[in-house]
Amino acid sequence: MKYLAEMTFAEVREMGEDAVVILPVGAIEAHGPHLPLQTDVIIARAMAAAGARALEASGFRDVVIAPPLQWTSAGFAKGFAGTLSLSPATVTAILVDAALSLHRAGFAHIVLANSHLDPAHTASLHEGVRMAREKDGVVVTFPDITRTPWALRLTAEFKSGACHAGQFETSIVMAERPDLVRESIRVTLEPNPASLSQAIRDGKKTFEEAGGPSAYFGFPQGASDAEGRETIATLGAILADALVAARTPGRGE
Ligand SMILES: [Zn+2]
């Protein structure tokens, strides 16, 4: 596994015909009083690295991780200080251009490692995937973890929809960047079982409307680095399985 930004042009030029690039996609967005704004970027990078290891184990020789896309649409969190939110149309345009640029750089396969689940954001990615294929003939594999079959492999809290800065995400940050978890605050946070996915279906547009006045949902107190490591491995397996499925004729995107 290599990081594109750390490679030289000559090393990129020497990649094989089956080279894979993974694009981590996150956000700079409020994640409760206990996690950093870049939580989704940390999760996306962890998913990308675990996915790269899984792909290498299944025989891919050149697996490269691109610089993360972290300027995106984050409307649900826009009422909280520090959240950065672009319009969905801008995000789609960036993804289409990024995919074309990665394709021209010589990558045969482009896979998204997305961990930011704001509905406007995921819709903008699906639209970008569609446009890249229609406009430029560039295929991007996007295993959307909010959808089946992928969501079924994740934790009970994730599937309940109470999955923003709760046990699921906090565990991953504890595994990856424990230095960034405000532990003395985390252990005081009351459970918030309100389902964000149900609120989205009910037409709510912000964390406050959805019942998350402190920008977290779920059970931060239940988080552990052990669960985080397990979830990261699952996310990596999802990424690898999605790419293998997409390369098999008649399956995947
Ligand atoms: Zn998140």
Boltz pocket constraint, residues with backbone or C-beta under 6 A from the ligand:
constraints:
  - pocket:
      binder: B
      contacts: [[A, 31], [A, 39], [A, 40], [A, 115], [A, 116], [A, 117], [A, 163], [A, 164], [A, 165], [A, 169]]
      max_distance: 6.0
